[in-house]
């Protein structure tokens, strides 16, 4: 068996397979299907400082080769997570990582600080695709200044591994990645969902309650792969790739394009054991190609 360990700027993963936030609950929901300690990391659903109800229904729609969602970060807030969820997940033998969202840099920083106090949460992932309520609703992650402001505020109050999840709805994602790196991000993960829409032609209305939503699934993979390749060449910190990954072949493509680790999202809804299958598939490919360690293939595309 090949050595599957990878390192995210000091955070060691037993293998490069992680779960994407919002697609794996708090991990516990999948315990009947897979050994949770068989994953490199589990990124739990988005957590905000204060409770959020999320958007009205309908907030999911099936599309060709993917799905749209506008769930709206429904969660019970940071205190609920710390008091009720953390005790249930803290002893799972993998990296339990919290996805943090907010509506201002201060919100992000306060939420991150509360998570920082939890001994067995070694990292957070910042969702900077959230709307900046003080700037007309524009997402923080679509400008260098917006992204940098969140990372800087969080870095001042968070002392463990800081991963920043990048929005693909930008002109130059590499520029955004460099801005996050400059403010102290330990890693960047990409991509978050692409903005999309679906229409019911009989009712002449959109299928989602807020009209638009995030597109995920196999349809976004070529875009995600391109962006991971661009960002990996632009920054020195590790890149985590996600977007449409559902097989070991997909995962290997992302790693060859420069990703140190990968996340699996929408595919979890189709096959709750897909993460373990991808992990084993990576190992089988490495064995078949005479590779001793998964690190041998990272960033090895012949440009």
Secondary structure, 3 states (H helix, E strand, C coil): CCECCEEECCEEECCCEEECCCCCCCCHHHCCCCCHHHCCEEEEEEECCCCECCCCCCCEEEECCEEEECCCCCECCHHHHHHHHHHHHCCCCCEEEEEECCCCHHHHHHHHHHHHCCCCCCEEEEECCCECCCCCCCEHHHCHHHHHHHHHHHHCCCCCEEEEECCCCCCCHHHHHHHHHHCCCCEEEECCCEEEECEECCCCEECCCCCEEEEECHHHHHHHHHHHHHHHHHCCCEEEECCCCCCHHHHHHHHHCCCCEEEECCHHHHCCCHHHHHHHHHHHHHHHCCCCEHHHHCCCCCC
